[in-house]
Amino acid sequence: MSSSLACPSALGRRARAVLGVLSLAVSPDSGLSFEDLQIGDEYRSPGRTVTEAAIVIFAGLSGDYNVLHTDAEHMKSSVFGERIAHGLLGLSIQQGLLTRGMPDLHGERFVALKWKFRGPIKIGDTLHVRARIASKKEADEPGWGMIVMERQIVNHHGEVVQEGETEHMVSRRAR
């Protein structure tokens, strides 16, 4: 038996320590404020290779079993020549990648999306995200500002496969 299970107070200390670390990681008081962000600020994410497993798992999660994503034999004779990832899988991957490629935003609220699917994402493609703050304005809600970010998903061939704009409310500094 582990010592933490034998000693409830030790388990309590460990749980409090873990919860303390988690609360720091998601603290609404961390990150850049609206005032810290400038039009033209650019960010680039690390890369991620799209795997067959990711496509299969996304099909299961979304319920989208279209032959574009699930039938290798059928897709051999398609314009793509092979299965392709779900467009929304690409969108989801870019959101996760970008959170690894830019600083946290203070109290951020994701509020709008305008998106275009430009080309296929294939098994084995390595993707990264480029983003730029395109505009800033006051938000209707006091204490908040609004930013628009232009985003592009780029494959390892340098091709933009998806792109669009996202709008975010970002907290202002406390006065």
C-alpha positions as CSV (number, residue, x, y, z in Angstrom):
1,M,0.0,0.0,0.0
2,S,1.3,3.4,-0.9
3,S,2.2,5.8,2.0
4,S,-0.3,8.4,0.7
5,L,-3.2,6.0,0.9
6,A,-2.1,4.9,4.4
7,C,-1.9,8.5,5.6
8,P,-4.9,10.7,4.6
9,S,-3.1,13.9,5.6
10,A,-0.3,13.1,3.1
11,L,-2.9,12.5,0.4
12,G,-4.6,15.8,1.3
13,R,-1.3,17.7,1.0
14,R,-0.6,16.2,-2.4
15,A,-4.1,17.0,-3.6
16,R,-3.9,20.6,-2.4
17,A,-0.5,20.9,-4.1
18,V,-1.8,19.6,-7.4
19,L,-4.9,21.7,-7.2
20,G,-2.7,24.8,-6.5
21,V,-0.6,24.1,-9.6
22,L,-3.7,23.6,-11.7
23,S,-5.3,26.8,-10.4
24,L,-2.2,28.7,-11.4
25,A,-2.3,27.2,-14.9
26,V,-5.8,28.4,-15.5
27,S,-5.8,31.6,-13.4
28,P,-7.9,34.3,-15.1
29,D,-5.3,36.8,-13.7
30,S,-2.5,35.5,-15.9
31,G,-1.7,36.4,-19.5
32,L,-1.5,39.4,-21.7
33,S,-4.2,42.1,-21.3
34,F,-5.9,44.0,-24.1
35,E,-3.5,46.9,-23.7
36,D,-0.5,44.5,-24.2
37,L,-1.6,43.4,-27.7
38,Q,-0.7,45.4,-30.8
39,I,-2.1,45.3,-34.3
40,G,0.4,43.4,-36.4
41,D,1.7,41.1,-33.6
42,E,2.5,37.8,-35.2
43,Y,2.6,34.3,-33.7
44,R,3.6,30.9,-35.1
45,S,2.8,27.5,-33.6
46,P,5.0,24.4,-33.4
47,G,4.2,21.7,-35.9
48,R,2.0,18.6,-35.6
49,T,1.7,15.7,-37.9
50,V,-1.8,14.5,-38.7
51,T,-2.1,10.7,-38.2
52,E,-4.5,8.1,-39.3
53,A,-5.4,7.6,-35.6
54,A,-6.4,11.3,-35.3
55,I,-8.7,11.0,-38.2
56,V,-10.3,7.7,-37.0
57,I,-10.8,9.1,-33.5
58,F,-12.3,12.4,-34.9
59,A,-14.7,10.3,-37.0
60,G,-15.8,8.5,-33.9
61,L,-16.2,11.7,-31.8
62,S,-18.0,13.6,-34.5
63,G,-20.0,10.7,-36.1
64,D,-18.7,11.8,-39.5
65,Y,-17.8,8.6,-41.3
66,N,-17.9,10.0,-44.8
67,V,-15.8,8.0,-47.3
68,L,-13.5,11.0,-47.7
69,H,-12.1,10.1,-44.2
70,T,-12.8,6.4,-43.8
71,D,-12.6,4.5,-47.1
72,A,-9.0,4.1,-48.3
73,E,-9.9,2.0,-51.4
74,H,-12.6,4.4,-52.6
75,M,-10.4,7.4,-52.1
76,K,-7.5,6.0,-54.2
77,S,-9.6,6.9,-57.3
78,S,-10.6,10.3,-56.0
79,V,-9.2,13.7,-56.9
80,F,-7.2,13.5,-53.6
81,G,-5.8,10.0,-54.3
82,E,-6.1,9.1,-50.6
83,R,-8.2,9.7,-47.5
84,I,-8.2,13.3,-46.1
85,A,-8.8,14.7,-42.6
86,H,-12.1,16.2,-41.6
87,G,-12.1,20.0,-42.1
88,L,-13.2,20.5,-38.6
89,L,-10.3,18.3,-37.4
90,G,-8.0,20.8,-39.0
91,L,-9.8,23.6,-37.3
92,S,-9.6,21.9,-33.9
93,I,-5.9,21.1,-34.4
94,Q,-5.1,24.8,-35.2
95,Q,-6.8,26.0,-32.1
96,G,-4.7,23.6,-30.0
97,L,-1.5,24.4,-31.9
98,L,-1.9,28.1,-31.6
99,T,-2.3,27.9,-27.8
100,R,1.2,26.5,-27.8
101,G,2.6,29.2,-30.0
102,M,1.4,32.4,-28.4
103,P,1.1,33.8,-24.9
104,D,-2.1,33.3,-22.9
105,L,-4.6,36.2,-23.1
106,H,-6.0,37.5,-19.9
107,G,-9.6,36.4,-19.3
108,E,-10.0,35.5,-23.0
109,R,-13.4,34.7,-24.5
110,F,-13.6,33.2,-28.0
111,V,-16.7,34.9,-29.5
112,A,-16.7,34.5,-33.3
113,L,-15.3,32.5,-36.2
114,K,-15.1,33.1,-40.0
115,W,-13.3,30.2,-41.7
116,K,-12.4,28.9,-45.2
117,F,-11.3,25.4,-46.2
118,R,-8.7,25.9,-49.0
119,G,-7.2,22.4,-49.5
120,P,-7.0,18.9,-48.2
121,I,-5.2,17.8,-45.1
122,K,-3.7,14.4,-45.7
123,I,-2.5,11.7,-43.4
124,G,1.2,12.5,-42.7
125,D,0.9,16.2,-43.3
126,T,2.7,18.3,-40.7
127,L,0.8,21.5,-39.9
128,H,1.6,24.7,-38.2
129,V,-0.4,27.9,-37.6
130,R,0.4,31.5,-38.4
131,A,-1.6,34.2,-36.7
132,R,-1.6,37.9,-36.7
133,I,-3.6,40.5,-34.7
134,A,-5.5,42.3,-37.5
135,S,-7.6,44.7,-35.4
136,K,-8.5,46.0,-32.0
137,K,-11.5,47.8,-30.7
138,E,-13.4,48.6,-27.6
139,A,-15.9,45.9,-26.5
140,D,-19.4,46.7,-25.6
141,E,-18.8,45.2,-22.2
142,P,-16.9,47.4,-19.8
143,G,-13.5,46.1,-18.8
144,W,-13.0,44.3,-22.1
145,G,-11.5,44.9,-25.5
146,M,-12.1,43.0,-28.8
147,I,-9.3,41.7,-31.1
148,V,-9.6,40.0,-34.5
149,M,-6.9,37.5,-35.3
150,E,-6.2,36.3,-38.9
151,R,-5.1,32.7,-38.8
152,Q,-3.7,30.3,-41.4
153,I,-3.0,26.5,-41.3
154,V,0.0,25.8,-43.4
155,N,1.2,22.3,-44.3
156,H,4.8,21.1,-44.7
157,H,4.7,22.0,-48.4
158,G,4.0,25.7,-47.4
159,E,0.4,25.5,-48.7
160,V,-2.3,27.3,-46.8
161,V,-5.0,24.6,-46.3
162,Q,-7.3,26.5,-44.1
163,E,-7.6,30.2,-43.0
164,G,-9.9,32.6,-41.4
165,E,-10.5,35.1,-38.6
166,T,-11.4,34.7,-35.0
167,E,-12.7,37.3,-32.6
168,H,-11.8,37.4,-29.0
169,M,-12.8,39.5,-26.0
170,V,-9.7,40.1,-23.9
171,S,-9.7,41.6,-20.4
172,R,-8.3,45.0,-19.8
173,R,-5.9,45.7,-17.0
174,A,-7.5,46.5,-13.6
175,R,-7.4,50.2,-13.0
